[in-house]
Amino acid sequence: MKGVEKLEKVRLIIDGKEIFADKNSTILNAAKENNIEIPTLCYHENVALYGACGICTVEAEGMPKLMRACSQKVQEGMVIHTDSERVKKSRKIALELLMSDHTGDCLGPCRLNCPAGTDCQGYVKLIAEGKFHEAVKLIKEKLPLPASIGRVCPHPCETACRRQMVEEPISIAYLKAFCADEDLKADTFRPEVQPDTGKKVAIIGGGPAGLTAAYFLRIKGHSVTIFDAMEKMGGMLRYGIPEYRLPKKVLDKEIEQIACLGVEMKNNVKIGENISFEQIKNDYDAVVVAIGAWSSLSVRCKGDDLEGVMGGIGFLRKVALGEETNMGKKVAVVGGGNTAMDAARTAVRLGAEEVYVIYRRTRNEMPAEKIEIEEAEEEGVTFKFLTNPDEIMGENGKANKIKLQVMELGEPDSSGRRSPVAVEGKFEFIDVDTVIMAIGQKVNVSGFEEIELNSKGIISADERTFRTNIENVFAVGDATNKGASIAIAAIGEAEKASKVIDGYLLGMEIPYRKPFVSEKEVTAEMFADKEKISRAKMPVRSADERKNDFKEITLGFTKEEAMKEASRCLECGCHDYKDCKLIEYANWYDINPARFKGEKNIHETERKLVSIERNNSKCILCSLCVRTCDEVVKKGVLGLVGRGFTTTIKPEFQGDEILAFCKDCKKCAEVCPTGALKIL
């Protein structure tokens, strides 16, 4: 018997590995049995070979043409290459052709628009099901501070939410804060920390970027120490956002959860004073610079150096530290962003009797959130639109009046907003005690002179590796490249960087690459059949009450309100994204389907299979469903219809008994590799 067995085996080499396979085996099966993965979309062990997808091509030495591993039998002495340049090029083209006619959303627009890539659709669905702690677990795959960020994020996810094509977007940010608050009450979720690697990481800056990098690098098993110049961790979340928007007890709890993972936190440490940057570089295997942008920009008008003129960030920091601001009773805030709204509303709470917001464009062009503007108005803030400081006037070195140039809108600028143009000779005057400049932020790089800066005086870091000009030094957040942005953007960058840094510490170069996903265009007409359900309105304290203190102004959702609001989600992203072989392989080969751009076959989603939703716009005609129904189930309900580019798959029922059988079978959906079939 032993001799017979030898006669039935053939020897071959796949990717340099010598193997023995049954002489009737295909290259695909021989590779699979020896833990060598060859991608395929149309193969399944229960049905006959088909060879439709063209993804499983391999190269054999001495053979002029590539061959399909799913159908080619092994031969004695074969030398197979599964990942040669020819093979990769062939697979890439095949995948690009398939994706060029594939219409579907891999991910919902909410997730795609989130700078941190949080699975908004996923956690909103879990909240709708009452699975609050599971929702937090999912959020923390990308974001370690959900209770804090859910309160302060300007939620670009909601801007992209398709529910607004029905009536209003889902309240995604508040739902994030809600489930995170529920989890904080029980303190249930703790990520698993991998065994210690023996590698040490120093993170300079304990703001949202630094805390995020610390969280994910610690989970990977690295020893992490955060150095921060302030008294407490939190960065701008603590010192740049007022208490009424983000209670610091909430932030403290989330920071404590990070510390409990084993992250060491050292406060009141200033680089260049308490410790040198050189020493940190030498003592740690990797250094992450996440120092933020803590200095305010000036409008550079005459008198901007007078006493009583201060930056928005500096003003908010003084308030957070409990320091005296000496702002007086009349305050003018220059700027139109959320920092300007924070400064103006804080001035109201500190007792200012007249608070003005000076903005050179119109209300519609203010970058601040609409709700921030509305709530500021409710609290008594006066808005001076289409005005810009021309001169800050003073007496005895102290500001007492501001001269405003009246503006009008001209042509759009590079951002798409219409540029403000001065109306010659037209001015307004406002009496002031304090002028707060909230028009932007800049980086203070004192102590980091070794690090290369860009032309704007911001730390230059490679956008794929996050590396600076120094071998083991990385940089993320507001201090890098494009400068200050929203907290969720810094968090997203830090999470991506943590993967690159983890690879670096383990001796690998793994630069970040934006994953390819399929997206589709939609119109409001596509949602015409959806029931209109109003967005849940976040209850807030009245303006007369809230403007007199720094207590949180939002009152939060109840469990019932949160679940009802979450249930409004349209679930735009594909149900099969995590298991989809098509998108997995697309990202193996960095495809560009736009090379084959043309008219796509668009099909209606239907449910003729009763318990299965069928979307042929996602179908790649691998025929697995047809062959499974025919060869395995022996029913032949599904078939290919049409010829050439218009070919599609459709069901045909010969009687009610077949329809009833199909309802409980579902085997076609179980083998679908792309999410074209969804079990209901």
Solvent accessible surface area in square Angstrom, and as a share of the most:
residue,aa,sasa,rsa
1,M,197,0.88
2,K,156,0.66
3,G,45,0.44
4,V,79,0.46
5,E,96,0.43
6,K,141,0.60
7,L,145,0.72
8,E,79,0.35
9,K,81,0.34
10,V,19,0.11
11,R,88,0.32
12,L,0,0.00
13,I,42,0.21
14,I,0,0.00
15,D,69,0.36
16,G,70,0.68
17,K,93,0.39
18,E,94,0.42
19,I,4,0.02
20,F,121,0.50
21,A,1,0.01
22,D,57,0.30
23,K,104,0.44
24,N,97,0.50
25,S,15,0.10
26,T,9,0.05
27,I,0,0.00
28,L,9,0.04
29,N,43,0.22
30,A,0,0.00
31,A,0,0.00
32,K,126,0.53
33,E,126,0.57
34,N,34,0.17
35,N,146,0.75
36,I,25,0.13
37,E,103,0.46
38,I,9,0.05
39,P,0,0.00
40,T,26,0.15
41,L,3,0.02
42,C,2,0.01
43,Y,41,0.15
44,H,52,0.23
45,E,128,0.57
46,N,94,0.48
47,V,14,0.08
48,A,60,0.47
49,L,83,0.41
50,Y,97,0.37
51,G,15,0.15
52,A,48,0.37
53,C,10,0.06
54,G,8,0.08
55,I,0,0.00
56,C,1,0.01
57,T,12,0.07
58,V,0,0.00
59,E,33,0.15
60,A,3,0.03
61,E,101,0.45
62,G,82,0.79
63,M,95,0.43
64,P,111,0.70
65,K,158,0.67
66,L,45,0.23
67,M,17,0.07
68,R,98,0.36
69,A,0,0.00
70,C,2,0.01
71,S,58,0.38
72,Q,46,0.21
73,K,96,0.41
74,V,6,0.04
75,Q,96,0.43
76,E,115,0.52
77,G,39,0.38
78,M,21,0.09
79,V,41,0.23
80,I,0,0.00
81,H,63,0.28
82,T,7,0.04
83,D,83,0.43
84,S,28,0.18
85,E,130,0.58
86,R,105,0.38
87,V,0,0.00
88,K,67,0.28
89,K,137,0.58
90,S,31,0.20
91,R,5,0.02
92,K,66,0.28
93,I,59,0.30
94,A,19,0.15
95,L,0,0.00
96,E,0,0.00
97,L,91,0.45
98,L,35,0.17
99,M,7,0.03
100,S,19,0.12
101,D,38,0.20
102,H,10,0.05
103,T,15,0.09
104,G,2,0.02
105,D,5,0.02
106,C,11,0.07
107,L,19,0.10
108,G,3,0.03
109,P,22,0.14
110,C,15,0.09
111,R,46,0.17
112,L,68,0.34
113,N,63,0.32
114,C,14,0.08
115,P,47,0.30
116,A,3,0.02
117,G,23,0.22
118,T,1,0.01
119,D,21,0.11
120,C,1,0.01
121,Q,29,0.13
122,G,18,0.17
123,Y,0,0.00
124,V,3,0.02
125,K,91,0.38
126,L,38,0.19
127,I,0,0.00
128,A,28,0.22
129,E,84,0.38
130,G,30,0.29
131,K,89,0.38
132,F,22,0.09
133,H,73,0.33
134,E,87,0.39
135,A,0,0.00
136,V,2,0.01
137,K,116,0.49
138,L,23,0.11
139,I,0,0.00
140,K,15,0.06
141,E,100,0.45
142,K,46,0.20
143,L,0,0.00
144,P,2,0.01
145,L,0,0.00
146,P,1,0.01
147,A,0,0.00
148,S,0,0.00
149,I,0,0.00
150,G,1,0.01
151,R,45,0.16
152,V,9,0.05
153,C,13,0.08
154,P,35,0.22
155,H,46,0.20
156,P,28,0.18
157,C,7,0.04
158,E,7,0.03
159,T,99,0.58
160,A,27,0.21
161,C,12,0.07
162,R,23,0.08
163,R,13,0.05
164,Q,80,0.36
165,M,74,0.33
166,V,11,0.06
167,E,47,0.21
168,E,71,0.32
169,P,31,0.19
170,I,4,0.02
171,S,0,0.00
172,I,4,0.02
173,A,4,0.03
174,Y,59,0.22
175,L,0,0.00
176,K,7,0.03
177,A,8,0.06
178,F,16,0.07
179,C,0,0.00
180,A,2,0.02
181,D,36,0.19
182,E,25,0.11
183,D,3,0.02
184,L,23,0.11
185,K,153,0.65
186,A,58,0.45
187,D,67,0.35
188,T,74,0.43
189,F,33,0.14
190,R,98,0.36
191,P,23,0.14
192,E,150,0.67
193,V,45,0.26
194,Q,85,0.38
195,P,118,0.74
196,D,112,0.58
197,T,51,0.29
198,G,68,0.66
199,K,69,0.29
200,K,85,0.36
201,V,0,0.00
202,A,0,0.00
203,I,0,0.00
204,I,7,0.03
205,G,9,0.09
206,G,0,0.00
207,G,10,0.10
208,P,15,0.10
209,A,8,0.06
210,G,0,0.00
211,L,0,0.00
212,T,0,0.00
213,A,1,0.00
214,A,0,0.00
215,Y,6,0.02
216,F,24,0.10
217,L,0,0.00
218,R,35,0.13
219,I,29,0.15
220,K,71,0.30
221,G,0,0.00
222,H,0,0.00
223,S,59,0.38
224,V,3,0.02
225,T,7,0.04
226,I,0,0.00
227,F,9,0.04
228,D,10,0.05
229,A,44,0.34
230,M,38,0.17
231,E,111,0.50
232,K,107,0.46
233,M,8,0.04
234,G,0,0.00
235,G,3,0.03
236,M,31,0.14
237,L,2,0.01
238,R,17,0.06
239,Y,7,0.03
240,G,7,0.07
241,I,28,0.14
242,P,11,0.07
243,E,65,0.29
244,Y,0,0.00
245,R,23,0.08
246,L,0,0.00
247,P,9,0.06
248,K,32,0.13
249,K,144,0.61
250,V,13,0.07
251,L,0,0.00
252,D,56,0.29
253,K,105,0.45
254,E,1,0.01
255,I,14,0.07
256,E,96,0.43
257,Q,17,0.08
258,I,2,0.01
259,A,29,0.23
260,C,67,0.40
261,L,14,0.07
262,G,47,0.45
263,V,7,0.04
264,E,87,0.39
265,M,49,0.22
266,K,79,0.34
267,N,44,0.22
268,N,90,0.46
269,V,25,0.14
270,K,97,0.41
271,I,21,0.11
272,G,55,0.53
273,E,135,0.60
274,N,98,0.50
275,I,32,0.16
276,S,52,0.33
277,F,8,0.03
278,E,82,0.37
279,Q,91,0.40
280,I,1,0.00
281,K,27,0.11
282,N,108,0.55
283,D,67,0.35
284,Y,32,0.12
285,D,60,0.31
286,A,0,0.00
287,V,0,0.00
288,V,0,0.00
289,V,0,0.00
290,A,7,0.05
291,I,29,0.15
292,G,17,0.16
293,A,0,0.00
294,W,54,0.19
295,S,35,0.23
296,S,28,0.18
297,L,72,0.36
298,S,49,0.32
299,V,40,0.23
300,R,215,0.78
301,C,19,0.11
302,K,148,0.63
303,G,14,0.14
304,D,44,0.23
305,D,127,0.66
306,L,38,0.19
307,E,117,0.53
308,G,15,0.14
309,V,28,0.16
310,M,43,0.19
311,G,19,0.18
312,G,1,0.01
313,I,7,0.03
314,G,21,0.21
315,F,0,0.00
316,L,8,0.04
317,R,62,0.23
318,K,77,0.32
319,V,34,0.20
320,A,51,0.40
321,L,60,0.30
322,G,69,0.66
323,E,87,0.39
324,E,120,0.54
325,T,16,0.09
326,N,114,0.59
327,M,12,0.05
328,G,38,0.36
329,K,105,0.45
330,K,67,0.28
331,V,0,0.00
332,A,0,0.00
333,V,0,0.00
334,V,4,0.03
335,G,6,0.06
336,G,6,0.06
337,G,20,0.19
338,N,36,0.19
339,T,40,0.23
340,A,0,0.00
341,M,0,0.00
342,D,4,0.02
343,A,0,0.00
344,A,0,0.00
345,R,0,0.00
346,T,0,0.00
347,A,0,0.00
348,V,21,0.12
349,R,19,0.07
350,L,72,0.36
351,G,35,0.34
352,A,12,0.09
353,E,134,0.60
354,E,68,0.31
355,V,6,0.03
356,Y,41,0.16
357,V,0,0.00
358,I,1,0.01
359,Y,15,0.06
360,R,106,0.39
361,R,7,0.03
362,T,36,0.21
363,R,88,0.32
364,N,144,0.74
365,E,31,0.14
366,M,15,0.07
367,P,86,0.54
368,A,7,0.06
369,E,29,0.13
370,K,153,0.65
371,I,80,0.41
372,E,11,0.05
373,I,8,0.04
374,E,59,0.26
375,E,11,0.05
376,A,0,0.00
377,E,72,0.32
378,E,103,0.46
379,E,4,0.02
380,G,53,0.51
381,V,8,0.05
382,T,64,0.37
383,F,26,0.11
384,K,50,0.21
385,F,56,0.23
386,L,49,0.25
387,T,4,0.03
388,N,42,0.22
389,P,9,0.05
390,D,57,0.29
391,E,36,0.16
392,I,3,0.01
393,M,66,0.29
394,G,39,0.38
395,E,110,0.49
396,N,147,0.75
397,G,43,0.41
398,K,64,0.27
399,A,2,0.02
400,N,59,0.30
401,K,64,0.27
402,I,0,0.00
403,K,43,0.18
404,L,0,0.00
405,Q,23,0.10
406,V,19,0.11
407,M,20,0.09
408,E,92,0.41
409,L,37,0.18
410,G,20,0.20
411,E,138,0.62
412,P,80,0.51
413,D,49,0.26
414,S,129,0.83
415,S,77,0.50
416,G,56,0.54
417,R,80,0.29
418,R,115,0.42
419,S,34,0.22
420,P,20,0.12
421,V,74,0.43
422,A,51,0.40
423,V,42,0.24
424,E,170,0.76
425,G,63,0.60
426,K,112,0.47
427,F,71,0.30
428,E,63,0.28
429,F,112,0.47
430,I,14,0.07
431,D,69,0.36
432,V,3,0.02
433,D,48,0.25
434,T,1,0.00
435,V,0,0.00
436,I,0,0.00
437,M,5,0.02
438,A,10,0.08
439,I,69,0.35
440,G,29,0.28
441,Q,47,0.21
442,K,104,0.44
443,V,21,0.12
444,N,93,0.48
445,V,32,0.18
446,S,75,0.48
447,G,18,0.17
448,F,9,0.04
449,E,132,0.59
450,E,83,0.37
451,I,5,0.03
452,E,99,0.44
453,L,67,0.33
454,N,49,0.25
455,S,120,0.77
456,K,154,0.65
457,G,32,0.31
458,I,20,0.10
459,I,0,0.00
460,S,36,0.23
461,A,8,0.06
462,D,71,0.37
463,E,111,0.50
464,R,118,0.43
465,T,19,0.11
466,F,9,0.04
467,R,54,0.20
468,T,15,0.09
469,N,84,0.43
470,I,28,0.14
471,E,109,0.49
472,N,23,0.12
473,V,0,0.00
474,F,0,0.00
475,A,0,0.00
476,V,0,0.00
477,G,10,0.09
478,D,23,0.12
479,A,0,0.00
480,T,4,0.02
481,N,31,0.16
482,K,174,0.74
483,G,11,0.11
484,A,42,0.32
485,S,71,0.45
486,I,58,0.29
487,A,27,0.21
488,I,3,0.02
489,A,29,0.22
490,A,9,0.07
491,I,0,0.00
492,G,0,0.00
493,E,48,0.21
494,A,0,0.00
495,E,6,0.03
496,K,46,0.19
497,A,1,0.00
498,S,4,0.03
499,K,111,0.47
500,V,9,0.05
501,I,0,0.00
502,D,19,0.10
503,G,1,0.01
504,Y,51,0.19
505,L,11,0.05
506,L,93,0.46
507,G,71,0.68
508,M,96,0.43
509,E,116,0.52
510,I,88,0.45
511,P,46,0.29
512,Y,62,0.24
513,R,94,0.34
514,K,160,0.68
515,P,66,0.41
516,F,51,0.21
517,V,20,0.12
518,S,7,0.04
519,E,109,0.49
520,K,72,0.30
521,E,164,0.74
522,V,26,0.15
523,T,67,0.39
524,A,50,0.39
525,E,134,0.60
526,M,109,0.49
527,F,28,0.11
528,A,89,0.69
529,D,121,0.62
530,K,86,0.36
531,E,129,0.58
532,K,149,0.63
533,I,55,0.28
534,S,89,0.57
535,R,61,0.22
536,A,25,0.20
537,K,181,0.77
538,M,24,0.11
539,P,48,0.30
540,V,59,0.34
541,R,23,0.09
542,S,65,0.42
543,A,19,0.15
544,D,108,0.56
545,E,92,0.41
546,R,3,0.01
547,K,64,0.27
548,N,107,0.55
549,D,38,0.20
550,F,54,0.23
551,K,137,0.58
552,E,44,0.20
553,I,8,0.04
554,T,29,0.17
555,L,115,0.57
556,G,32,0.30
557,F,17,0.07
558,T,72,0.42
559,K,101,0.43
560,E,128,0.57
561,E,73,0.33
562,A,0,0.00
563,M,68,0.30
564,K,137,0.58
565,E,2,0.01
566,A,1,0.01
567,S,75,0.48
568,R,4,0.01
569,C,31,0.18
570,L,34,0.17
571,E,74,0.33
572,C,36,0.21
573,G,8,0.08
574,C,18,0.11
575,H,85,0.38
576,D,28,0.14
577,Y,49,0.19
578,K,151,0.64
579,D,110,0.57
580,C,10,0.06
581,K,78,0.33
582,L,2,0.01
583,I,10,0.05
584,E,63,0.28
585,Y,7,0.03
586,A,0,0.00
587,N,31,0.16
588,W,106,0.37
589,Y,23,0.09
590,D,79,0.41
591,I,10,0.05
592,N,73,0.38
593,P,18,0.11
594,A,67,0.52
595,R,133,0.49
596,F,70,0.29
597,K,175,0.74
598,G,48,0.46
599,E,155,0.69
600,K,72,0.31
601,N,28,0.14
602,I,115,0.59
603,H,55,0.25
604,E,150,0.67
605,T,66,0.38
606,E,39,0.17
607,R,140,0.51
608,K,120,0.51
609,L,1,0.01
610,V,62,0.36
611,S,15,0.10
612,I,0,0.00
613,E,37,0.17
614,R,12,0.04
615,N,22,0.11
616,N,20,0.10
617,S,6,0.04
618,K,22,0.09
619,C,29,0.17
620,I,18,0.09
621,L,60,0.30
622,C,11,0.06
623,S,4,0.02
624,L,6,0.03
625,C,15,0.09
626,V,20,0.12
627,R,16,0.06
628,T,6,0.04
629,C,13,0.08
630,D,79,0.41
631,E,57,0.26
632,V,56,0.32
633,V,23,0.13
634,K,152,0.64
635,K,78,0.33
636,G,35,0.33
637,V,5,0.03
638,L,11,0.06
639,G,24,0.24
640,L,81,0.40
641,V,70,0.40
642,G,51,0.49
643,R,211,0.77
644,G,64,0.61
645,F,122,0.51
646,T,88,0.51
647,T,24,0.14
648,T,12,0.07
649,I,5,0.02
650,K,97,0.41
651,P,20,0.12
652,E,116,0.52
653,F,60,0.25
654,Q,123,0.55
655,G,25,0.24
656,D,119,0.62
657,E,118,0.53
658,I,26,0.13
659,L,61,0.30
660,A,61,0.47
661,F,88,0.37
662,C,13,0.08
663,K,104,0.44
664,D,113,0.59
665,C,30,0.18
666,K,59,0.25
667,K,87,0.37
668,C,12,0.07
669,A,12,0.09
670,E,116,0.52
671,V,25,0.14
672,C,24,0.14
673,P,15,0.09
674,T,3,0.02
675,G,4,0.04
676,A,7,0.05
677,L,12,0.06
678,K,62,0.26
679,I,76,0.39
680,L,93,0.46
